[in-house]
Amino acid sequence: MLRKRCGVFCVLVLLLLVPAVHASAGGADVSQDYSRNLSPEEFAQQRIATANATVNVFYSRYCGTCHKVLPFIEEVSRQYPGVEVHYYDVYNSSENLTLFYEFGIRYNMHYASYPVLFAGESVVLEGSSPINEHTEEVFRSLDSGLIPDREYEKRWISEPYPGNGSTPPGPDPGINAFLVAAAGLIDGINPCAFAVLVFLLVSFTASRSRREMLFSGLAYVSAVFLFYILAGLGIMRFIEAAGLTYYFSMFAGIVAVIAGSISILNAFSDKFPVSLSIPRSSKGLMDTLMKKASIPAAFLLGIAVGVFELPCTGGIYLAILSLLSSEMTFYEGVPFLVLYNAFFVLPLLLITVAVYSGLSPAVVNEFRENHRRNLKLILGAALILIGVFVIWWQM
């Protein structure tokens, strides 16, 4: 009952806070839908025909990065009133989304993502960094008649990569490999993340050889890694397709702050009615898999833990996924997703190797019990910091 009440509370907080923050961050709605005097096909042909002499910006009203770059583009456009600018909100608009794909084909950007600015014969500025760095120069060149000119536009096209006619956009400086790896490692030292592994290794120590124990531990770690990778890819793909980056980021930030607060309260009192732990209802299944003491059972146990431990480890993961989704394309985010999960399972891998090398699982479990409070404090502080950062980053 308490878990249900906590979930309802989180949803209510989200419903109250997100619209308010979104209102302050969103600014004016600058979307332009197709003219009612033209069919969608005629409208698309008209826009494509004049694309090289105009600036065309595609965005989503629920994209956090879009909310940052749109005011900048509008400010630059006011300095060059002679340059025609068109804005298209692709969220919930099949016409604008179709036009977005048509522009992608026209500019040889078959995997374009928003926010993106198209101009001239070949100018494509995709993502916050390219837009912030080059938008003013593009407007100035259009205003002075230097573009459209494919030869002149080569200054914005360097080191082309397959499938595109422009430089692949780099990730925003707000997120980097160190931040992702550190978050994954902090998430990985969560007590409930490796408690099941310790019990699994204990069961193997009593009934099987050290070699089988090693393979069972590796199977468990591999299953956890695979589950979180697939879950992360699915969430990122859904966010990108639905255009809900902004709302998801705010939701993830709020969840991280709430989870961090609960973790800190749990560190000071075991009697706090809400805890970040694997549900008791799942322990019967896990006990059954551990008693089988086989490598396939260890792999299935890793999958089960990945499903059931989300209340315990999901806060940081959701926050990182929100940053990846809001600051880079899906394909750019994949390596960071792999990096995060590699560091997430690193403590599990080290424990497995240490036990295989002769360390007693009981010693590992004793360390976990003795430092549970400190680990919860570290996790809680990290959750709150990351959650606040995600919310601030979207504002």
N, C-alpha and C positions, 0 to 999 in steps of 0.2 A: 504493500500500500504506500509506504514511504517513497519507494522508487517511482511509483506512478505519480505521486504528488510532486516529486522533484522534477519529473519530466514535464508535467503540466506547467509548473512554475517557470521552467526554462523557455517553454513556448510562449508564455505570456510576456516574459521579459523581452523576447525577440520581437513580438508583435508591437510592443510599446516603443522600443528603442530604435529599431531599424527604420521605420518611416520617418522619425524625427531626424536621424542622422542623414538619411537619404535626401530629405528636403533641403538640408543645409549644404549638402555636397553636390546636389544635382545641377543647380543653376537653371537657366532657361532652357526650354525644350526647343531645339533648333532643327528638329527632324523635318524633312520635306518628302511627302508622299507623292505618288504620281498624280498628275493633273486629271481631274475628272472629265476633262474634254478629250483625253487621249486614252486609248486602251493601254494596258500594261506593256504590250509588245511595242506599240508606237512610242510610248514614253521611254522605254529602254533604248530604242534605236536613236531617238533624239538625243538622249544624254550621251550615248557612246559617240555619236557623230561630232559632238562639241567638246568631248572630254579633253582633247589636247590643248584647248585654249581656256579651260576652266580648272578650278580646284574642286575635287569631289572627295568628300570625307564620309567614311562609313564607320558606324559605331553602334553600341547597344546601350540603352538607358540603364541597364543593370551591370555594366562593365565598369569596375573600379578605375582602371587605367584611363578609360574613355572620359570619365568625369574630371580627370586631371588635365588631359591634353586639349579638350574642347574649348575651355576658356582661353587657353593660350592661342589656339588657332583663330578664335574670334577676335582676340586682341590684335593679332597680326593683320587680319583681314580689314579691320577698321583703318589701319594705316595705308592700305592700298584699295581704296573704294572702287577703283577701275577694274579690279580682278573679280570675276564672277565666282561665287562659292556656292556649292550645294552640299547639304548635310543629309544623310540618310540613316535613320534608325532602323536597324535590321530586326529588332525584337518585335515579334508578333506581326510582321509585315511580309507577306509572301512576295509582294511586288519589289520591295527594297532588297529582300534577300536574293531574289532572282537577278536583280540589277547588280548586286554585289558579286555574284558568280560571273555575270557577263563582263564586268570590269576586270575580274581576275583573269579571265580568258584573254581579254583585250590587251592586258599588260603582262601576259605570260606569268601570272601569279596564281597558279592552280591551287595552292594551299594557303591563300591569304587569310589572315585573321585580323580582327578589328582590335583597336582603332587603326585605320589605314587611310592614307591620303594618296590619291592618284592625280597626276597632272602631266601636262606635256605629252610627248610621244612615249616616254618610257619611265617617268619619275614615279617611284613607289616608295612611300615612307610608311613603314609598318612598325607599330609599337611606339612607346613613349620616347625612347632615346632618339631614334632617327627623326621623329616629328619635332621634338624640341630643338634638335641641332640644325635642321635644314629647312624648316617651314618658311622662315622669314626670307631666306635666299631664294626659295622657289617662287614666293609671291613677288619679290623684287624682280626676278628674271621674267616672270610673266608680264608684269606691269611695264617693263622696259622693252618687251618684244624679243628677248633673247631665247625664249622658248615659246612655242614648240620648236625644237631643233634637236634631233636625235644625237648629233655629234656633240653639241654643247652639253646635253644632259648626261654624258658619260661621267661627268664629275660626281654624279650621285650613284653611279653603278660601278662597283669595283669587286673583283673576285666573284664573278657569278657562280652560282651553285646549281646543280641539276634541277630542272623543273621551274626555275625562276629566272627573271632577268634582272635581279637586283641582289644587293648584299644581304645575306641572311641576318635578320635582326638579332642583336645580342640581348641577353637578359638584362632587366633593369638593375641598376646598382643596389636597389633595395633588398635583393635576395642574391645570395652567392653560395658557392659550394661549402664554405666554412660554416655558415649559418645552418644550412640544411644538414650537414654531417653532425654538427654539435647537437641540433635538435633530435636527430635520430638516436644519438648515443645517450642523451638524457632520457629519452623515452624508453630506451632499452634497459636502463638500470631500474626501471619500475619493479618493485618487489613482486607483483603478481605476474610480471612478464616472464620471470624465470623460475618462479616457485614450482610450477608444474614440471619443468625440466628436471629440477632437483629430485622430485619424487619419482619421476620416471627412471632416472639414473640409479636411484636407490633400489628400485624394484629389479633392475637389470643386474646390479651388483650382487644381489642375493641369489639370482637364479641362472645367470648367463655369464659367458666369458667377457673379458675386457674388450675384445675385438667386436663382439656383437653389441656390447654397450656403446662403443664408439659409433658404430653404424646406426644404431637406434637414435642416438643423440643427433647425429648429422641428418637423419631422416626427419626428425622433429624440427630442427632448425630450418631445413630446406622447405618444409611444409609451411612454417610460419612466414618465411620470406616470400614464398610463392603466393600465399594467400593475400598478404598485404600489398604485393606488387599488383596483382590482378584487381584487387579492390580499389587501389589508388588509380589505376588506369581507367577503370570503369567510372569512378567519380569524376575524374578530370574530363573524360569524354562527354559525360552527361552535362556537366557544367558548361562546356564549350558549345554543345549542341543546343542547350536550352537558353543560353545567353543570360544565365543567372549568376554571373561571377560576383557582382556587387552584393547581392543578398546572401549568397553562400559565404562570402568572406566575413560579412558582419555576423552571421549566425555562428561561424566557426570561432570568431574572436570572442563572442559572448560565451559560447560553450567552454572555451579554454579558460576564461576568467573564472567562471562558476566552478569548473572542475578543479582548478588550482586552489580556490578557496576551500573547497571540500577536502582536498588532500592535506592542506595545512591544518584544518580543524581535526582531521583524523589523526594527524601526527601528535596532537596534544591530548586527544581524548578518544579512547576506543568506544566510548558510549555515545558518540555522535550518531544520530539515527540514520544518516546517509553515508555511504562509503564507496570508494572507487575500488571495486573488487569483482572477481569473477562471480556471476550469480550462483547461489547455492543449488538452484535447480539443475545446473549443468554438471555438478560434481559426480552424479551417478554415472553419466556417460563416460566421463574422464577416468573414473576409477575402474570401470570395465575395460577400457582400452589399455590402461596401465597394467592391469592384472594379466592381460594376454601376453605381455612381455615379448612382442615380436616387432620386427622392423616395419612391416605394413601398418601395424597398430600404432606405432610411434608416429608414422606419417599422418595417419588419420587424426591422432591426438593433436598434432600441430595445427591441422586445419580447424579442428574443434576449438582449440585455444584462440586461434585467430578470430573466430566468430564470436566467442563468448567474452573475450577480454577487452572488447572495444570500449565498454564503460570505464575501463581502467587505463587504457592507453590511447583512446581515440581523440582526446583533446588536442594534443600536440600534432598528431597526424593530420587532423582536419584543418588545423591552422596552416600547416605547411602546404597542404594541397590547395588551400584558398590562395596563398601567395603565388604558387606556381601557376594557377589558373588565371590569376589576374595580371601577372607580370610577363608572361611569355606564352608562346603557342604550345599546343599539345605536344608536338614533336620536340620542341626545346625543353619541355618539362620532364620528358621521360628519363633522360640521364640523371637529373636531380632526384627523381623519384627512386631510381635504382640506388643512388648514393645514400639517400635517407634510410632505406630499408637495409642496406648493407651494414650501416652503423647501428641500426636498430637491433639486428640479430648478432652483432659482434660480441656483446657480453654472453649471449647464449652459446656462441661458438667457443669462446674462451673457457667457459665453464666445462663444456663437453671435453675439450682437449685436456684441461687440467685434471679432470676426474680420470680420464683414460691414462694420464701420465702418473697416476698414483694418489692424487688428492682425494680424500674421503668426501663423498656427497654430504655426509653429516656435518663436516666442517663448513662447507658452503652454505648449508641450511642454517647453521648456527650464526654465521656471519650475516645472513639475510635477516634473521630474527633480531640480532643485536643492533643492527643499523637500520632497522625498518623506519624508525622515526626520522632519522636524518635523511634517508632516501625520500620519504614522503615530503619532507620540508623542501628538499632540493627540487623535486618534481613539481610541487605546488608553486614555488616561486617561479620556476621556468614557465609553467603554464600561464600564470598571470602575466608575466612579462611578454610572452609571445602573443597572448590574446590581446593585450593592450596595444602592442605593436601592429597587429593585423587591423584592429579597429582604426587606429590612428592613420595607418597607411591608406585606408579607403576614404578617409575624410578629405 
